[in-house]
Amino acid sequence: MENVSSLGMACALLLILACLGGCACYNEEFKVPPVNTDKYELKVVQVDDFGSFWDSTGANQTLKYIEDESMKTNVSVVVFIHGWHHNAAEDDDNLRDFKNLVLAPLAENLHTKERTHFRTQFTHDPDVKLIGIYIGWRGKSLPLPLDYLTMWGRKDTAERVGEGDVSEFLERLQRMYLRANAVKADSSNKPVYKPYMGLVTMGHSFGGQVLLKAISKQMEFDLAERSSEMSDSTKLQIVKKFDAERVPIDSFGDLNILLNPATEAYQFARIDNLYRQLTYPKSQTPQLVVFSAENDSARKVYFPLARLVTWPFRPGFKNDLQGDLWGTSLGVYPNQITHTLDLDDQAPDSLQGSDYQNGGTKIAEYDFTSPTVFRGVKLSPLNNVSQADWLRCSPVAVVRASPKLIDNHDGIFLPEFQIHFLSNYIAFAQGKRILVRYERLLASKEHRAPLASEKPCLEPAETEKAR
C-alpha cells in the first residue's frame, strides 16, 4: 500500500513538472504562408523557447525586404507579439484578429483621401505600404485546460524571448526607422523629401512581457539621461523639481503598446519614476502606452497568486511598496495608472481628416495624453493626475479600459477598441511624427529658432512655476 502511495505521489509530481515545463507539445515552427493584399502585407517570424529564431534566414529576409521598401516608398510597420495560450499556427485566433482587426482597419485609415494628400505634400509620395509582422513563440505549450498550469514556465520563457533574438530583431527595425527618417540636407541646402517609415509595436499578455523586456532599457537610458535624480522604485517619489526638455523622448519607433501585460509593475517602476521628473515639448508623442482591462481577472487575481507561490524561493522585500510592485501586474497597480478609456457617444472626435490641411498645425502640436476622443471612445486623464506637469505631452500613459472596450484578459480585439479608437490613435500619432520631421528639416535649412512644436507643452509661466 505504501508503494502504491509513493508511486501515486511520484506520478503526480511528474505531471506537475510536465505541466510547468509544457512537455514538448507545440514545440515546432508552424508553416504560415505570407499574406499579400492590395492594402497590407503580413509576415510571420517565430522564436523557440530559448529565444532563438527557428529560421534566422527568414527573419533576415523580412528585415531586408522592409529596408528595401523603406527606400522606395512610405512604409508603416506594425509588430504584434501574442501572449499565453497562443502560437503561430495558421488557425490561431490572435493571428486571424491581427489581420482582420488591426491591419485591415489601419490600412483603411492610412489610405483615406486626406492622408494620401498629406503624404504627397510632406513626403512627395502618396502611397504607403503597411507591413504587419506577427512574432510567434510557444505561448501555448499544452492543450487546454492543462495549459492553465503552465503560467510559471511561460512567464520565464517570455522573459527569455524578450532578451533573445526578438530584441535584436526589434533593434534592427529601429535602426532602419532612424535611417529612413533622418533629416538630411542636399548640396543646394533645399529640403530633401524622403519616404517616411512608421514603426508600431504591440504585445499582449506575456507578449507584453516580451516587448517590455526588448524596449525598456533604451527608454530608461533616454529618460535617465535627461532627468536629474536617480529613480528609486521602493519609495513613493514626489519630485518637485522638473527638468524641461525641448527634445522629445524618441526611444523606440512611433509607438509601443502593451495590452493587458502579464508582467510585474516592478518591471515598469523605473520608467514610471523617471518620466515623472520631466516636462515635455509639444513635439512629444506617446512612446509607451499600456491598456489594461478593468475586469482582467487573470492579472488582478491569478497573477498575484502565482507571485505568492514563489514566496519560498525569493528573498524578503525591503518594504511593503517593493512587495506590492512585485506582486501586482502592470496596469493593475493603482499608483501607476494615469488614464481611463471609456465610451462617450456624445463627444466629437479630437482630430479629423480635415486637420491635415493648412500645414497640419493642430496635429503637430496635439497632446495625445490629453482628453482624446475617436469615434465615441474617450481617453481621459485621471482627476488626481490631470493637472500634473509631467502628464502634459507625456511619452507614457497607463490606461484602465472599460470592459466594453477590452473585455477581461483576452478581449483585446473588440472593434470599439481596435477599429474605433486605436487605429485612429496610431494613424494620427504617425501623422504628427511626419509633421515634426518636416518642421525639423525646414528649421535646420533656415537656421530658425525652435518651432512651436519644440517648445514646452507648459506655457512659460507654468514652466517657471514647475521648476
N, C-alpha and C positions, 0 to 999 in steps of 0.2 A: 504493500500500500504506500509505503514511504517512497519507494522507487517511482511509482506512478505519479505521486505528487510532485516529486523532483522533476520528472520528465515533463509534466504539465507546465511547471514554472519555467523550465528551460525553453519550451516551445513558445510560451507567452513572451519571454524575453526576446527570443529570436524574431517573433512577429513585430514587437515594438521596435527593435533595431532595424528591421527591414522597412517598416513604415517611416522611421526617422530618416533613413538613407534614401528611401524611394526605390529600393531594389535597382533593377536595370530597365524598368518599364519606360517607354517613350524616349529611351536614350539613343536617339538617331537624328540624322539630318533628313528633314522632310523635303520631298520634291515638290516645290511650288513653282509653277510657271509664272514668269513675269506678266504683268498686266500693262497693256499699252492702249489707251483710249485717245480720242481726239482732245480731251481736256486734261488728263493726268496720266502718269505712269506709276507703277508700283514695283518695287524691288524688295526682295526678302533676303536678309542675311541672318545666319544662325550661329549660335555660340553653344559650346558644350558646358558641362558642369564645372570645369576648371577655368572657364573664362576665355577659352581659345576658340577662334572661328573653326567651324567644321571645314569650311572651304575658304582659305585665305585668298585664293586666286579670284574667286567670285566677288569677295569683298573689295579687292583691289580694282577689279573691273568696274564695279559700281562707282567707286571713287573717281576713277579715270573718266568714266562717262560723264559724271557731274561736272568735273573740272573742264572737260572739253565743251560741254554745252554752255557753261557759265561764261565762256569766252566769246560765244556767238550770239547769245540772246539772254533776256531776263529769265532767271531760274528761281523758283521757290521750292526749297527742300523741307519736307516735314518728316521727322523721325518719330516713330512710336515704338515704345518698349512695353510689352504686355506684362501682366503680373501672374500671380499664383493661379493654378488650375488651367493655365493656357500654354500653348506652344505654337509652332509654325505649321501645324497640319492644315491642309487646304480647306478643311471644313470647320476650322476653329472660328467661333463667332466673333472673337476680337479682330481677327484678320478680315472677316466679312464687314464688320461695322467700321473698321478703319477705312476701308474702301468707300463704303456707301454713305457714312455719316460724318466723316472727317474730310477725306479728299474730294469727293464729289461736290458737296456744298461749297467748300473753299474754292474749288475750280470755278464754280458759277460766280462766286463773289469776285474773284480776280479777273474775270472776263467781262465784267459789266462795261457798258459804253463809257462811263465816266473814268473808270480806271484804265481802260485802253487808251483814252485820250491823254490821261495823266502820264502814263508811261512814255507815250510818244513825245510829250513835252520835256520830260526830265531825264529820259534815257535814250531818246531818239529811236526807240524800238517799241512798237505797240504790243508785241507778243510777250507771253510769259509761259514758261514750261513748268508745270507743277510735278514734282517727283516725290513720291512717298517712299519711305524706307521703313519696313516692318522688321524690327530686330526680335528674332525668336530665340528663346532659351528654354530650358527644361522647367518651366513653372509648374507643369503638370507631370508628376512623377509616379503616380499610382491612379488606378481608376477610382472614380467617386463611388462611395463616400470615404474610402480609405485615404484618399488624397488629403482629407482634412487633418490627418495625423502627421503630416509632413511639414508643418509650419516651421519647426526649428531648422530642419535640413534645407528647406527652400530659402529661408532667410539668410543662412550662411552662404548658400550658392549665389543669391542675388548680390551679396557683398563682393564675392569673388568675381562675378561677371562685371560689376561696375568698376573693378580695379584692373580688369584684364583687357582683352583686345577691343572691347567696346569703347573703353576710354580712349585708346589710340585712334580708333575709327572716328569718334566724335571730334577729337583734336584735329585730325586731318581735314574734316569738314570745316572746322573753324578756321584753319589756315587758308583754305580755299575762299571762305567767306571774306576774310580780311583782304586777301589779294584782289578778289573781284571788286570789292567796294572801296579800295584805296583811292584817295584823291590824288590825281596826277596832273601835271602841267605839260603843255606842249611847248615847242620852241618859240612860238609866237605869243605865248602867255594867254592863250584863249582857253575857255572851258573845254575840258575833254569829256565828252559824253560817253559813258560806258554802260554796259548792261548791269543790272542790279542782281545780286544773289541774296535771296532771303533764306533764313535758316531758323526753323522752329523745332524744338524737341518736346516730346510728351512721354511721361512714364506713369503707369497705373500700378497701384498696389506695390508688390515687391519690385515691379519695373520702375516705380518711383524711387525705390532704394537704389536700384542700378544707376538711374540717371543722376541722382543727387551725389552719389559717390564719384561719378565721372566728371561733374562740372563744379562741385563745391569749392575745391581747392583754388581754382583760378578766381572765383568770385571772392573768396575770403582774402586772397592776396590783394586784389584790387581795392577792396574796402579797407583792409589794414593799412595799405599804402597811403590812403587819404585821411584816415581817422587818427585822432591824437592820443587816444587812450587804449590800453590793452583790454581786450574783452575778458570778461570773467563770467562763465556760464553758471557758476554756482552762487552768484549774487543777483538780486533784483537791482539791476543797474539803472539809475536815473541820471542820464548825462545832461548837465545844464549848459555846457559849452558846446556850440555847434560849429563845425568846420564847413564853410560854404565852398561848393565846388562849381566851377564853370564847365568842367569837362565831365561828361556823363560816365556812369559805370557801364562799360560795354564788354563785359567779361566773356560772354558766350552767345553768339548769334543774335537773332532778333528777340527771341522769347523762349523761355523754358517753363514747361507746365507740369506740375505734379498733380495727379488725380488720385485722391484717397491714398496717399503714400503710406506704405506699411514700413515705416521707419521711426525710430525714436525721435522725439522732439529734441533730445540731446544733440543729435547729429546736425540739427539746424541752428542750435543755440548760438554758435559763434557768429554766423551770418546775422542772426537776429540782434545780437549785441552790437555788432559793428555798424550795420546800416542805419541804426537809430542815432548814431553820433553825427551824422552828416545832414546837410540840406543840399538840394539838388537843383540843377538848372532846368529851364523849360524844355531843353532838348532831350532830357532823360526819358527813356521809355522803360516799361517794366521788363526786367530781366528774368525774375523768378516769381511765378505765381502758383500758389498752392490752392487747389479747390478740394474742399473736404465736405462730404455729405453729413448733414446734421444727424441723420439716423443710421450712420455706419456702425452697426453693432460689432462687426468683425474687429474694428480698430478701437472702439470705445469699451468693449467688454473683453473680447478674447485676446486682444493684443496685450493688455496689462496682465492677464492671467498667464500668458505664455512667458512674459518677462518675470513673473513671480516664480515660475518653475525653475528659473536659472539662479534663484537666490543662493542655494548652497554652493554654487560654483563661481561666485564673483566676490570681490572684496566689499567691505562695508562702504556706505556712502558718507561723504564728507558732511552733508547736511540734508534736510528734507527736500530742498529745492533740487539738488542733484538727483535724488531718488525719484522725484516727480517727473523730471525731464527724461530720465532713463526708462521709466515705466509707462509713460504716456506717449501716444503716437503724435507725429507732426500733423497739425490740422485739428487736433482734438485738444491739445494743451491750451488753456484759455488765454494765458498771458502773451501768446504769440499771434493770436488771431487779430486781424486788422479790419476785415470787411465781412459783409454778408452779401449773399446773392439770392434774389427772390423775384417772383413775378410782380410786375406793375404794368397792367394793360393800359393805364391812362397816361403814362409818361411818354413824351415824344423821344425819338432817337437823339442821342447826344451828338452824333456825327452822321452826315448823309453824303450821298454821292456828289451832290452839288458843292460840298465843301472842298472838293478838289479843284474847283475853278478859282480864278483870280490868285493864282500862286499858292493856294492851299494853306494860307497863314493859320487858319483855325486849327487845322490838323497838325501843323508843325509845332504849335505851342500847346497842344492839348495834353492835359494831365490824365493819364489812363488809370490813376488811382483815386481820382475824384469821383463823385457820383456819376455813373455811366450807364446809359440805357441803350440796348439794342433789341428791337422787335419785342417789346414788352417784358424784357428781363433786365433787372436793375442791380448793378453793383454799387453798394453803399458802404462808406467807412463807418465803423462803429462809433457811437456817440462819444465814448471815452478817448478816442484817438483821432476823431475827425479834424480837430484843430491843431494836432501835433505838427510841429515844423518838419520833422523828418518824414512825415507821410506825404507831403506835397511833392508831386512828380517823383515818387519813390520808385526805386528799381525792384522793390519787393512787396508782395501782398500775400497774406494768408487769409483765405476766403472760406467762410462757413456757408454752405449752399443748402437751400431748401430741398426737401425730398421730392418736390415737384420738378426739380431740375437735375439733381443727382440722387438717385434712389438707392440707399444702402450702399454696400461696398462695390458691387459690380455694375450698378446702373449709371454708368458714366456716358452712355451713348444716347441718352434721351434727346429727341430732336430739339426740344425747347432750349436745352443747354448747348448742344453741339452746333446746330444749324442756326438757331436764332441769335445766340449770344457769341459763342466762342469763335465761330467762323468770321463774324464781323470784327470782333476784337482783334484777331490776328491780322486780318486784311488791313484795317486802319493803322495798327501799330507798324506794320511793314511800310505803309504809305508814309508815315511820319519819318521812318528811317531813311527813306529815299529823299524826302524833302530836306532833312537835316544834312545828308551827304551833299546835296546840291548847294545848300547855303554855305557849307564849309568850303566847297570848291570855289564859289564866287568870292568869298572872303579872302581866301588865300591868293587869288589872282589880283584882287583890287586892294589888298592890304588894308581892308576895312577894320573898324572897331568890332568888338564882339557883337554878334547878331542878337536879336530879341530872344531867340530860342536858346542862346548860350548864357543868358542872364539868369540869376537865381529865380526859382519858382516863387520865392517870397519877394514881396516889394522891398525896396531898400530900407525903409524904416523898420519893417518887420525883421529884416536880416540883422540889423544892428541890435534890435531887442533880443533876438535869439542868441546872439553872441554874449 
